[in-house]
Structure formats: C-alpha cells, structure tokens
Amino acid sequence: MLLQSKKGLTLVEVAIVLVILGLLVGLGASLIGPLTKRAKLTETRDIVNAATESVIGFTAKNNRLPTSTEFPQVVRNPNDSWGKGLVYFVDSALTNPPSNPAEGICGRKTTNVIVCTDANCNNQIQNVAFIVVSGGPNYNVQTGPLTNSPCPPGKTCYRVYPQDTPNIDDYSGDFTRQQEYDDIVKWVSLDELRIKAGCQGAQLKILNNELPYGYVGQSYEAKIYAEGGVPFSSGGKYRWCIEVNPSLSGFDVSQLTISSDCLGLAEASWRQADYITISGTPNTPGTYLLTFFARDNQDPTGSNDNIAQKTLVLTINPFGGGGGGGGGCASYALSISNQGNSKSFRIDSGPCQNLGNGDSSYISGLGNSSVLTVYINTWCWGTILLSGTMQNLDTNGDCQVNVSCQGNNCIAN
C-alpha cells in the first residue's frame, strides 16, 4: 500500500499571506475616512439645497421670506449630516408681512445683502435675498457678516472663500477658531426669488387705465391709484409727480406736484399720499396729456426707488355735452352688474363691495361728485376698470348711472 504525503504551507508562505492580508486591510481602513467624508459632503449639499427650496416655497406662499426664528420650522431638515444646525442669513426687510399681494417680495428690486467671492470683496454678487450655510466637516461655521470696509456703506457682506483657504473664521455665533475654510454655502438672488415666487410685471404700477372726460363749467374729479413696491410706513404710501401738456385751466393744483421734468425733480419735492385727486371746474375745452409718476420707499437713503410712469388722456368737452345730466342732478342712482370673473367696487373711499359672476347691486341717493371705482379683482385692489363721478358717468342725463361689466371691461351708459 502506497502512502500519500500531505504537505502544508511553510512558515515563509504563511508570513507572505499574512503580510498581503495586512496590506489589504490597511488599505481598506485608510479609505473608510475619505469615503465617509465624501458621503457626508454629498448628503449635506442635498440638505442645503432642500432647505433653499423650502425657503423659496415659503416665499411663494407668503410673499415674504421666513425670519431666522421661523427658518428651522420651514425647512425639512435644519441640521447638516454632522448634526450641526444650518445657519440662515437674510435681509430682514424681506421678512416683513406685506399689506397686499403686490407688495412684499414682488415689490422689491434691491436688497442690502451682498455675497463676496474673495477676501477683499472685489467680486460682489449684489441683491442677494438669503443665504444657507453648513459649517462643513470641521463643525465650524466660518461664513459671517461684514458691515465695514471693504463692504459698501449700508450693506451687509458675506465672504464665501475658496475651499481650503487657511485661517478663516468670520462667524462669531459658534466656535472662535481660525481654520481652513470648508463651509457649504448656497445663496439665492432677489431676481431668482421673484421669478420662482411667481412675481409678474413691474414692482410698482399705476392702476388707472383711463381718465373720465369732463365738461366746461362742470365739477370734475378723478383719483389716481398705485400699488406694489415698498410703500412708506407713514405720511402716505407713495410720492407723486405729474407732467401736464398743455397746462390745466380751472383745476385745483395746490395739492399736486406738477413739473416739466419729474424724474429730474428732487424726491422731497414730490407730493406724498396714498393716491392723488385731479379736481376742479375746467373752463377751457381740449385734450390734455397727463403723465403720472409714482415712487416708493425702496431706497430710503438714496435714489434707487421703484418708479412707475403712465400717460393718460384727459378730454374736456364744451359746456352742454351729454354728460352730467344737463348740469347735474340733485341725486343719482347707480345700478352695476357683472358677468365673468369676480370684481369689486367702492364709492369714494367707502367700504369695498365684491361682485361675483351674475351679481348686481343698486345704490341710490349719490351726489354728483360721488366717485365710483371698479376694480378687476375682489377686495378693491388691482387694475381699475372704470372710475369717475356720478355726474360724468351719467352720459344720457337721466340721473341714473348704469354700469355693465363683462370680462375685463366695464361700460357706463
């Protein structure tokens, strides 16, 4: 019987295998740290991007940005992948609740926040709405506010440095230690925010599309309205100026600012009011071009305000024309009906009355100078479809004003 010998590994071979295994284990262990860091960086960028989109969604719904206190409740995840809270920088003027839909974010054209992409603020990104920051792998937020030089006066700058820039710590809200810069930062400009929030058209606009016609020797009155922008907090929402060609005759201009060059006129010389009124008793027939200017308080310390401009035609007919009931009535009755989209109206500055599809309203006992204003939207805001005194709207002189609205048009007869 033949014997079979069983031969194992020699000590040298075993040693070689152990060395190879050791190298493989060491190589794998050395990769765990970088791979984990890369995964956390990717996750944090996704968290910052998601937080940015949540803020934009809040803005689209509320027409303002969330405050710093509201930010953690607005975003889906307020912490980065290292468990540290995200930091939110915002122009506080953009967090104020607007008084109507045309104001707020949609009424703004500038902000006080600037992002600088270099240490000396030579490369500036103007009109930033908000910034979201993660402190990155070093668990230390290094992006912070700068309000002195080289930041422009009246602005707040945030320097976003190239990655790994040494000895950086501009934020005093957590650790005070200068390290290589590794913050993860996302910012959104005001223009981008306005687009994503669904803002349309100019920030500030004059609502009137036409002026009611008048007659020589008869009382005339028309109110001019604006909306949007950044209204003044007191003394009247806007400042007004008018350019007239030719000069008005018989109108009271004592409460108006009339200039041949409104844009060249000092802002302090403009008339401040919620709206302005063109009134008087015209004594000369003709056609007048009135260019109305309205400006807001977008830039309280400078001249970079929103300014709206619109030219309207005022026609004054000779005495004895069809309007005004042959010289006016003791009182007038108003009948107004609506077909199509909902609208609203008011008499003078009285309560607003909404008109749905198929609705109508009847009011009696109105004076000849009572002003009817019809709006394209409910609650008396938006484009004015019709405006005029009872006397001017009574085109057939029977002391009865009948207004019919269909779609976006309103006609008095």
Buried (B, 14 or more C-beta within 10 A) or exposed (E): EEEEEEEEEEEEEEEEEEEEEEEEEEEEEEEEEEEEEEEBBEBBBEBBEBBBBBBBBBBBEBBBBBBEEBBBEBBEBBBBBBEBBBBBBBBEBBBBEBEBBBBBBBBBBBBBBBBBEBEEBEEBBEBBBBBBBBBBBBBBBBBBBBEEEBBBEEBBBBBBBEEEBEEBBBBEEBBEEEBBBBBBBBBBBBEBBBEBBEBEEBBBBBBBEBBBBBBBBBBBBBBBBBBBBBBBEEEBBBBBBBBBEEEBBBBEBEEBBBBEEBEEBEBEEBBBBBBBBBBBBBEEBBEBEBBBBBBBBBBEEEEEBBBBBBEBEBBBBEBEBEBBBBEBBEEBBBBBBBEEBBBBBBBBEEEBBBBEEEBEBEBEEBBBBBBBBBBBBBEBBBBBBBBBBBBBBBBEBEBBBBBBBEEEEBEBE
